[in-house]
């Protein structure tokens, strides 16, 4: 009867693994079938020929361009670096002692930083970073992620999750609950306003050319949301584009008004498969992180117009420059950030 005992032990272990509390509270969700890489998403190798601009460290998550045409990026070790587009004059501007993610430069030349661990920061070159805000209603912002700034200096930024910090970002994706928020911050009045909550892994932010609306990436739902700032629909939000072929990360807007969206990885069938089954997601969260599903090394960038139509589809299936997280357009070129590379990617703007 040893097999009966073995079976009972196995059942007990499975019940424990599947149903014992894990720290995440997943909700069932059935993703729409992933779009095939055909049509507007047709597989190509446009990004295979990009050049590399070394940055002296790993994971330049986002890229900004200052008023002199220099590239600015934040690295995984907390440094903010500046380098010229030809790769010369690489310097470290400061150290946030956190994890700088989103970066933009305002009209005065001030660098604004969304630091996942420290909050919203500002930096004038040659000075130390200044903390603008790191809490809301006496509770810390756990995961400050990305930002954009108006011509008048008003800052919009995302707080990815009210439950999980950057170190546990996979928990928020596996839980798949609307824990994300969108804020505005006025650096003159120092007023912080909650504009929108109920976002799924709130990520990249980009203002429209006329600043009448902004876009927010919802990474774990494969979509981009639009939030109206002006006009008769001010304060309302809607889906801008849905069922993307990958996980949208950062957003930016080019001089022509085109939005650039980085897909850090194509959709993963195993992730889509487990989404309707909370117990399976608890099981995945229990296994060591090194065994959990990982992003696929596959460069993927989309250019979208203000109607949510795909105008540019840039890919490199080989992933020679992997896990693209940010894209910025400047003087006829695109500059790409990454979670894994030690360089910024540079490629001529497609026609």
N, C-alpha and C positions, 0 to 999 in steps of 0.2 A: 504493500500500500504506500510505498515511498512516494510514488508519483502523485498520489492524492495530496500528501503533505506539500510536495513541491508545487503543485498547482495552486493550493491555497496560499502559499507564501508568495508565489508570483502574482496572484490576484491582489493580495494585500499591498504588495509593492506598487503595482500599477495604480491602485486606488490612491495610495499616498502621493505618487508622482503627479497624477492628473488632477487631484482635487485638494491637496494640501495648500494652504495659503502661500502665495509667492510674492506678494507685494505689488502685483499688477491685477487689475480688474478688467479683463478684456470684455468687449461687447461684440456680438456676432455681426459680421458685415460681409456681404457677398459682392466682391468687386465685379464690375462689368468685364467681359472678355477683353483681354489686352488687344489693342489694335495691331494688326500685322505691319511689318516694316515694308510696306508697299505704298504706292500713291504719294501723298504729301510726306509720309515718313519713310520713303524708300531707302533701303540700305545704300550707303555710299562711302567713299573714303576721302571726302573733302578735307578733313582735319588731319589726314595722315602726313601732310607736308608741312605742318607747323614748325616754327623755330622755337628754341628754348632760350629763355632769359634767366640765368641762374640767380637765385636769391639768397644763397648762403644758409639755407635751412629748409625745413620740411613744411609742406602743406600751406602754401599761400592761398587760403580759403577764398578770399575775395580780392579784387583788384580795383583800385580807383586811380584817377588821373588828376594831378594837381594843376594849379593855374599856370605852371611853367612847362607842362607836358611830361612831368616825371610820373612814374608808376609807383603807387603806394600799395603795400600789402601787409597783412598780419600773419605771423608764422605760429606754428604749434607751440613753440617755446615761449610765446608771449611777446616777441620782438615785433616792432613796427619798422619796416624797411622802406627805403626809397631807392629807386634805380631808374636810369634813363632807358628809353625804349631800345636803344642799341646794346644794352647790357652793361654800360659803363657807369662809373660813379655810384657803386652800390654802397649805401651807408645805413646804419641802424639809427633811427630817429629816437626811439625810446623803447621801454619795456613796460608792458602793462601788468606783468606778473599774473596774468590770467590767460584766457584764450580768445584773442581777437578774431572775430568772424567777419561780419559786414563792415565795410569801410566806404565812406563817401567824403568828398571835399566840398565845402560850401563856398559861396561867392567871395568870402573874405580870405580864403586860403586855409581856413581852419579844417583840420582832419577830424571827422566824427567817426567814432568806433563803437560798434556793438560787440561788447566783450561778454562771452557766454557766462563767465564766472564773476566779472566785476560790475557789469551793468553798462549804462550808456556813458561814454567818455568823450572828451574833446581834447585836441592837441594842436597847439601852434608849434611849428618846427622850431627847435631850439629851447623849448620849454618842457616841463613835466606834464604828463596827462592830467586832466582835471575830471573829477567825477561829476557828472551832471545829475544822474539819478540811478538808484539801484534798488528802490522799493516802491511799492504801491500800497497805500493804506496800512503802513507799518509792517507789511510783509515783503520779504525779499523777492526780487525778480530772479527766478531760478535759471532762466535760459534765454538771455538777451541774444538775439540771433542776427537780424539784418535791419537795414534802415535806408531811408532816403530823406532828402531835405529840399524844402521849397526855396524859391528865389528870395523869399523874405526871411529865411532862416528857421522856419518851423520844421521840426524833426518828426518823422513818422518811423516807428520801429516795432518789431515783433518780439514777443515773449513766447517762445515755442511751447512751453509747458508750465502749468501751475503745479505739476506733480513731480516732474523728473528733471534734474539738471543734465548738462551735456554729457557727463560721465555715464549716465544711464539713458542715453537717447533711444537705445533699442527698446527699452521698456515702454516708452511713449508710443513708438510705432507698433509694437505688439499689442498694447492695450487698445489702441485705436479709438480713443475717446477724444471729444473736442476740448482739449485742455489748453489750447493756444489763444493768444490775445494780440490785438493791435492797439498801440498807444500813439498819442501825439505828445510832444514835449516842446514847450516854448522856452528857449534859453534866456529870454529877457525877463519874462514874468516868473520863470521857474515853475510853471504850472504843468502838471502831468494829467492827461485825460485818457481814460479808457474809452476807446471808440468802438471796439468790436471784440466780442469773446465768442467762444464756441467754435474755434478753428482747430483743424486737425493738423498737428505738427506745423504750426505757423512758421514760415520760413522767409523767403525773399520778398522784398518790397520794392516797388518802382512807381513813381509818379508819372502821370500822362504829361504830354508836352504843355498843355494848357492848365495843368494842375487841377482839373475838374474831378479827377478820380485817381485812385491808385490801385495797383494789383498786389495781391498777396498769394504766394505759393502755399498750398496745403500739401505737403510732401506725402503724407501717408494715405491721402485720398487721390493722388495722381491728378491734381487739378489746380487751376488758378482761379481765385475769386477776385471780383471787382468791388471796390468800396467807393461810393460816390461822395465827393467832398463838396461839390457845388451844384447849383441848379435845382430843379424841382424834385430830384431824387436824392438830394443830400442826406447822408445818414443811412441810406439803404445799401444793401449788398446783394450780389448775384454771382452766379457761376459765369466766368469769362470763357474758359475752355475746360472741358472735362475729358476724362479717360485718356490721359497722356500715355505715351509708350514707355515712360520711365518715371523716376522719382525727381520731381522738380526741386531744385535747391535755390540758388540765388537768382535775382532778377535785376535788370538794368534797362535804361532807355537810351537809345542812340540819338544823335542830333536830328535825324529825320523823323523821329517819333516812334520808330520801330522798337519793340521790346525784345530783349535778348534773355532767354531762359536756359539755364544750364540744367541738364538732366544728369544727376550724379551717377546713375546706373539705369540700365534698362529694367523694365519690370522683371520680377523673378517668379516663375510659375509656382515654386514651392511656397512663397509668401502668399500669393493669391489663393492657393489651395487651402491654406490653414485659416484664412481670415474668417470663414463662417463658423469655425469651431474653437471657441474660447479654451476648452481643456487642452487642445493641441498647442495653442499658443503659450499656455502656462508651462507645458512640457518643454517647449523650445526655450523659454526664458530660464528654465532650471538647468539646462545643460551648459557646460563651460562656454564662455563667449567665443573662444577660438573655434568651436564646433558649430556655432550658429551661422545662419545664412549671411553671406557677405556681398557687398557691392561687386558687380561685374566690371572689370576693367574694359570700358567701352566708352570712348569719347562721344558725347551727344549734346548738341546745341540747337535750339530752335529760335528763329526770328519770327515774331508775331506782330501783326498790325493791330490797330485799335479796335478792330471788329473780332479779334480772336482768331484770325485766319493765319495759317502757316505760310510764311513768305520764304523763309530759308530753313533748310534742313541739313545740318552739318554733322557728319559722323566720321568715326574711325573705328571699325569693328575690331581692329587689332589691339586697341587700347594702349598704343605706344605712349600716349599722354593720357593717363588714366584718371577716372573719377573727377570729372570736371565739375566744379562747384560754382564758379562765377565767370561772367563774361562782361567785358566793357568795350565799347567802341570808341576809337579815337583816331582821327585823321587817316581814315582809310584802312585801318587795321582793327582786328579783334584781339583782345588780350584775355587769356583764360587763366583762372585759378584752379586749384586742385587740392584734394584731401591727402594725396600721397606723393606728389612730385616735389622736387627741390628746385623748381623753376616755374616761371610764368610762361604760358604758351603764347605765341604770336603768329597770326596768320592774316593774310590780306583779305579785306572785306569782299565777300562774294558779290558778283554783279547779277 
